[in-house]
Amino acid sequence: MTNYPITNCALCTSPNIQTQGDFINSPLANNLYANILESMSAAKYPLGLVVCMDCGHVQLSFEVNPVRLFQNYTYKSGISSSFKQHFSQLAKKLDTHYINDRDKCLSVLDVGCNDGCLLDSFLELGYQTFGFEPAKNLMPEINSAHTVINDFFDIEKVAYHSLTNKFELITANNVFAHTRNLSGFALAASNCLSEDGIFVFEVQYLKPLIEQGLFDMIYHEHTSYHHLMPLVKILPKYGLNVFDAELIFTHGGSLRVYCSKDERQISQSALEILSSEKRFFGDNPSELVKKVQEFYFNAKQNIDELDSLLMSLIPSKNMLWAYTSPAKATTWISALSPMISASIQFIIDDSDLKQNQFLPGTSAPIISSSKAENIFSDHENFLNNSVGIIFAWNIFDSLRDKLIEHRLGSGKFIVPMPRPRMIQLF
């Protein structure tokens, strides 16, 4: 598969789509590089949004070969204590509320299982645990007690591995938004479910993204930007019926959706979300298009504000560095003035999959907290005049104590979203 502009909707497959234009050109967010030369010459691809004028699904305007995106993946779920807790709570909730027959051996399939963090929680509850994970580099990170297939998840792979009607639970966290082949994914989930099983997936939610101009959530791995109305309308054609949904707080605002093969009464929670979406997005895709255009405008304001704030620090001899290197960092760096990315001295990230590499488009190495502490202690000027950019702003509350404990830099930090602001932690 090559890289190309899309011509049909990823969800309903309709060719009736309307592009909103490319926002920026950006390298692939999670593809890190071994040296500065490779990083600075990384290929860039268009980032823009398209609205399906038939079902209302919002998606990227350009598709990148998924092998390039996911076969070597540098994000690990288990590196974040907040996400480990999130997955533990999810496993307990699903086990408590959605499992009826506890006399049989229960099995769960986690699609895009990453380092096996969620499967670990199900294993502790006594489940047989299975996963699909396309990233070859993550396979050694996964507990050998789990049965994991190193491949992409679609209807053909499910048939090949004879997984039909097998699982009481199927989970997919921040994965259903990562594939252009939503029809093949949904069909695969339907075929893998037992007759009374449920498919539960979490996706970043379109509504707060649009409301708050969270443009840094847009990158090439996130091919779709979901809201509930199109899912309720289209998923039944693939054998999945939405019966429940809830709003959760991960990734700046996410949507958790519950599906079954049989038709069940839709929950009050899901009805309230649908009602809220109708009020916000309107009755037809043309009204949604206007909201996306407003999003472009608000995102541009956020970019200009952060750009002005950071540019004002450079002449004052403030040393810029960054804390955490999530995918959204690449989107920010691609949108900001080149002088800013050139001024970032290093990026701290405690994931060993990222250290000693370079974020695409920068000359700043990714280093550990301990190495950064040595740099600050050896260079008093860095310590006194440093400003750290918190790219993982969506988990800032969970990072705050760690930053204070390690006393990294001068204590001055910039949080880019929902609006750029400078704070003093110590």
N, C-alpha and C positions, 0 to 999 in steps of 0.2 A: 504494500500500500504506500502511495506517495502522499505528499501534503497538498491540500487543495481547498479552495473556497467551497462552502457547502451549498447544495442546491435543493435540499429537501429537509423537512423537519425530522429531528432525531426521534421524536416521540410518536407522532402519528404518520410520518413519512410523506406528508403532503408537500408538493412543490410550491405551494402558495405561501412564500415567505417574503418578509420585507426587511432588508438590511438597514441598520441605523448608522452605517459608516464605521470605519476603523477608528478606535480611540487612540491607541498608540501601537508601535511595533515593539515587541519584547522578545528576549531569549526565552527558552524553556525554563520555567521557574525552578524546578527541582533537579536540573542537570548541572551538577557542579563540575569544576574543571581543575586539573592538576597543576596548572601554571597560569601565570598572568597572561601570556600571549594567547592561549586558548580561550581564556575567559573574555578578554577584550575583543576577540574576533568571533565570538559565538554568534551563530546565525539567529536572526530575528524574524519573527512571524507576526502577522497582523492580529491585533486584539480588538474585536468589535462585537456587537450584539445583533442578533437577528430575532425577529418575532414571527412566529407562525400565525398567519392570518386565518387559519382554520380552527386550530385548537388553543392558541394563545401561549404555547410553550416558548420560553425565551432561552436562547442558546448562543454559542459562539458562532462567528461568521466564517471561521477557518478551522479546518481539521488537520492536526498533526498526527503522523503515524504513531499509533499507541505503543508500538515497540520502543520507539525513541523516548516516549514519555515514562514508561512504567517498568521496563525490564531491569533497570538499575535505579532503585528508588531510595532517596536519602532521608525520608521521613520515617521515624519510628514512634508508634503510638505510646509505647511504654516509657518513653523518655520524660513524659509529662505526668506528674503525680495527679493532676486534676483530671486528665483523661483516663488514667488507670481507675480512679474512683468513679468516674462517669460510667465506664464499662462494667465495673463491678455492680453498680446500682442497676444498670440496664439488665444484666443477666438475672439478678435476683427478682426484678420486677416481672420479666417475661416468665420466669419459672413459677412465680407465685400466682400470677393472674391468668395465664394462658395455657397451662398444662393441666389436662383433666385426668388422663389415665396414667397414674404413677406406678402401676404394676408392670408396665412394659419398659424395655430398655429405651431410654430417650436419646435422641440424636439431634445435633445442631450443626448447621453448615454456616460458616462465616465467610462471605464473599469479600475478597480484598482483605484478608485477615492480617496483613502486615506482619508485625512481629509476634502475633498470636496473643496479644494482650487480652482481648475479649474472650477468646477460646480458653485461656487460663482460668477465667472466672467461671465459665460453664463447666470446666473440668472439675473444679472444686465442688460444684453442685451435683456431680455424679453423671454428667452427660458423656456420651460418646461424641467426640469433637472432630469435625472435619472442616477443611478450608480450601479456598482457591486463592492463590497469590501469584501474580505474574512476575514479581520482582525476584530475580535469581539471587541477588545479594542478600535478601532478607531471609531466605530459607534457613541458613544456619542459625538465625536468631530465634527460630520457632521451636518450642518444646517438642521433643520427639514423641511425646505421648499423643500429639495431635496427628491425624492423617491429613496431609495437605498436598494438594495438586498444584504444581508450579506451572500455571497456565492462566489464560484469560477465561472468563466465564461467559459462555453462550450456549445456545441450544445444541449445537453440534458437539461441543465438548461434554455436555451433560449426557448425551446419548452414548458417546464413546466410552465414558466411564460408568455407564449403567447405573445412574443415580436416580432413576425415576421413582417417584412416590416414596422417598426414603426418609425425609426429615420432618420432625415435628416443628422445628424452628429453623428459619433461614434469616440471617441478619446481613446487612450491607450498610456499613457506616461510612458516609462520605465516599461512596463508591458509585452509587446509582447516578451521580452527577459527573462521573469521570469517564463515561463511555458514550460514544456516538451511537453505538448499536443498542439503543434502549429496547427495541423490539426483541432482539435476540436475547438480551439479558432478562427481560420480563418473562418471555416464554420459557427460558431455562429455569427461572425461579418457580414458575407454575408447575413445570414438569417434575421438579425435585421435591416439591411439597407433598407430604402425606395428605390424605383427603381432608383431615380436620386440622392441618398445620397452618401456621401463619408465617408470612414474610414481612419482616420489619426493616425499614431502611430509614436512615437519617441523611438529610441533604441540607446544605446551606439554603436558607429561606430567602426567596426573592424579595419579599415585602420590605424587611428592614434594610436590605441592600439598596433598594430603590429609595426608600425614605431618607436614609442617612448618607447616601452617596458613597457607599463603601466600595469604591472602585478597586481597591487593592485585593479584594476577594476574587477578582477576575484574572485568571491566568489559563494557560493552554490545557492544563490537566483538568480544569473544571469546564467541561464542554457544555453543561446544562445548568440552568438557574431556575429551580423549580418553585412553583406554587401549587396549591392543592387542586384548583379548578380543572386544569388540564389532566391531572392524574386521575381524578374521579371519572372524568369523561372517557379517557383513552385506555386505561389499564384493563378494563373488562374485555376488550378485544383480544388481549393476550392471556386471558384466563385468570386475571387477578382482580378482585373486588375490594376497593378501599372501604373499610368499616370503622376506622378510628384514625385520629391524628392529634398531635399535640405540639405545642411550641416549646422548644428547649433553648438553652442559652449558649451552647457551644458555637464557636466561629462567628461571633457577633450576632447570632440569631439563626437557629436552625429549625427544621421541620422534621418530626418523626412521624412516619406513615405506617399503618398496619393494614395488611392485605390478607385475604383468604381466597381459596378456590370457590367456596360456596358463598352465596349471598347472605349477608348478615345485616341487621339493622345498623344504620350508620349512627355513630355516637353523637351526643350533644356537643362534645368538644370539636369534632370535625365540622359539624353544622355551623358552629360559631366562627370557626376559621373561614369557612366558605363565605359566610355572610360578611365578615370583615374584608375579605378579598374583593367581594363584589362591590362593596362601598368604595374601596380604594382604587381598584383597577378598572371598575366599570363593567358593563355588560358585554362588551365586544372587544376584539383585539385592537381595533382602531384607538380606543381609549387607552389601552395598555401601551400602545406605541407612544402616546403623548407622555406617559409616565417615564418611559425609558429615555425619551428626549430630555425630560427634566433631570433625570439621573445623570446624564452626560454633563449637563450644566452644573449641577451640584458637585460632581466629582472634579470638574475643572477648578471650581472654587477651592476645594480642599487641597488640590495639588498646588495651586498658586500660593495658598496660605503657608503650607509647609515649605515650599521653595523659598519664599521671602524670609521666613524665620531662619532657615538654615543658612541662606546666603548672607544674612546679617551677622552671623556668628563667625564666618570665615575671615573677614578683615580684622576681627578683634583677636585673632590668634588663638581662638578656641580650637582645641583638638577634638575632632569628631570621631566617634567610634559607634558601633552598633551592638545591641544585645539581642541575640537570637537571629536565626536566618531562615524563617519560614518562607513558603512560596511567595507570600504577599510582598516580601522584601524586594524580590526581583521586579515586580510590577511597579513598586514605588521608585526604585532606582531608574527604571526605564522611563518614567514620567518626569523625574526631576532634572534640573540643569546638570550637564556633564561635570561642571566644577564641583558639585556636591558629591557625586559618587567618587570623583578623584580625590576628594578630601577625607574620605572615611579611611582611617588608618588600619582598623581591623574590626572583625565581627566575632563576638563571643557566642559560642554555642557548645553545649556540653554533650551533644550527640557525637559519638566517635565515628559515625558514618560521614560526618560533614567536616571534621577537623582536618587541617592541613590541605584544604582545597579552597577554591575561589568561587564566590557567587558570580553567576554570569553577568558580564558587563562591568565588573569592578576589578580593581587591583588590590582589594583588601582581603588578606587571608582570614580564614575562619580558624579561631584558636579556642582553647579551653579557658575556663575561668581561672584556673591556677596559673596558666601562662600569662594571662592578662594581669593578674595580681602582681606578678614579677615585673612586668613592664611598668606598671604604675609605681611600684616601689623603687624601681631603678631610675625613673625619670620624674622628678618632683614636678616639673612643669606640666607634664601630662596629667598628673594627679590633680593639680590645682586648677587647671584650665580646660578640663575635658567635659564634653557633653555627650551623653549616650542616647542613641535613638532606639526606642523600644519598638522593633518591627512587629513582634507578636503582641500587639496592643490588646488583642481580645482576651488574653490570659494575664493581663498586667496585674490584676489583683493577686493571683497566685504567685507571680514573680516578685512582688514587692518585698516580701519578707526576705527572700534570698538575696536580693540586691542590697538591702539594708544590712543583712548579716555579713556579707562579704565586703561591704563598703567599697564597691567598685567605682573607681574614678572619683570625681569631685562631689558626687551626689546629685548632680544636675542631669535631668533626663527629659527627652522630648517624646511625648506620646502622640502619634500621628492622627489617631481616630478616636471618637467620631469627628472631632475637630482638633487640629494641631494645637498642642499646649506644652509649655515648659513647666516642670515641677522640680522641687528640691526635696529629696528624700532624707538626706542627713547632712 
